[in-house]
Amino acid sequence: MTARARRRWPTRAELTEFTRRLVRAQWPILSVAVIFVIAFALVAAGFWRRGSLLIGIAVGLAAVLRLVLSDERAGLLVVRSKSLDFATMVTVCAVMVYIASTIDPLGTS
């Protein structure tokens, strides 16, 4: 029997503990991702302004989290230096909010 054949599947308790550790370590990016999913659902439903505004808010939240959290706590929000990450995300946030405010509603509110 090979080593690969002897590998066992993780138990339910091991999977639960792994999921808890993963969520605990990556909660900043997961919270931003939840807002993005809601925003994309709004866009898909035809609410362009609300969806794009929510995308801008999510990027703004990511910028604030990147600024206030340490590199270890920020998790996957860390790309480059803190100042460069913050400046980039604030710029994207401002552009998205501007776009959201200038989109023609086209019959939606």
C-alpha positions in Angstrom: 0.0 0.0 0.0 1.4 3.4 -0.9 1.6 6.4 1.3 -1.0 8.2 -0.7 -3.4 5.2 -0.2 -2.9 5.3 3.6 -3.9 8.9 3.9 -7.1 9.4 5.8 -9.7 12.0 5.4 -10.0 14.6 8.1 -12.7 14.1 10.7 -15.6 16.5 11.1 -14.0 18.0 14.2 -10.7 18.6 12.4 -12.6 20.3 9.5 -14.5 22.5 12.0 -11.4 23.5 13.8 -9.6 24.3 10.5 -12.5 26.4 9.3 -12.6 28.3 12.6 -8.9 29.0 12.4 -9.2 30.1 8.8 -12.1 32.5 9.5 -10.4 33.9 12.6 -7.2 34.6 10.7 -8.9 36.0 7.5 -11.9 37.9 8.9 -10.9 41.2 7.3 -10.9 40.0 3.7 -14.0 37.8 4.4 -16.0 40.7 5.6 -15.1 42.7 2.5 -15.9 39.7 0.3 -19.4 39.4 1.8 -20.1 43.1 1.0 -18.8 42.5 -2.6 -21.1 39.5 -3.0 -24.1 41.6 -1.9 -23.0 44.5 -4.2 -22.7 42.2 -7.2 -26.1 40.7 -6.4 -27.6 44.3 -6.5 -25.9 45.0 -9.8 -27.2 41.7 -11.2 -30.7 42.6 -10.1 -30.5 45.9 -12.0 -29.6 48.3 -9.1 -26.5 49.7 -10.7 -26.1 52.7 -8.5 -26.6 50.9 -5.2 -24.3 48.1 -6.2 -21.5 50.3 -7.4 -21.8 52.5 -4.2 -21.6 49.3 -2.1 -18.5 48.2 -4.0 -16.9 51.6 -3.2 -17.9 51.2 0.5 -16.4 47.7 0.6 -13.1 49.0 -0.8 -13.2 51.9 1.7 -13.7 49.4 4.5 -10.8 47.4 3.2 -8.6 50.6 3.2 -9.6 51.4 6.8 -9.0 47.8 8.0 -5.6 47.8 6.2 -4.7 51.1 7.9 -5.7 50.1 11.5 -4.8 46.5 11.6 -1.2 45.1 11.9 0.2 43.2 9.0 -0.4 39.9 10.8 -4.0 40.7 11.6 -4.8 42.2 8.1 -4.2 38.8 6.5 -4.9 38.8 2.8 -5.5 42.5 2.6 -1.7 42.9 2.8 -0.2 43.3 -0.7 2.6 45.9 -0.5 3.4 48.4 2.2 0.7 49.7 4.4 0.8 53.2 3.0 0.7 52.0 -0.7 -2.1 49.6 0.0 -4.1 52.3 1.8 -3.5 54.9 -0.9 -4.5 52.6 -3.6 -7.7 51.4 -1.9 -8.7 55.0 -1.0 -8.3 56.0 -4.6 -10.4 53.1 -5.9 -13.0 53.8 -3.2 -13.2 57.5 -4.3 -13.5 56.6 -8.0 -16.2 54.0 -7.3 -18.2 56.4 -5.2 -17.9 59.1 -7.9 -19.0 56.6 -10.5 -21.9 55.5 -8.4 -23.0 59.1 -8.0 -22.8 59.9 -11.7 -24.5 56.7 -13.1 -27.9 57.5 -14.6 -30.5 55.7 -12.6 -32.3 54.5 -15.8 -35.6 54.0 -14.0 -34.2 52.5 -10.8 -33.9 54.4 -7.6 
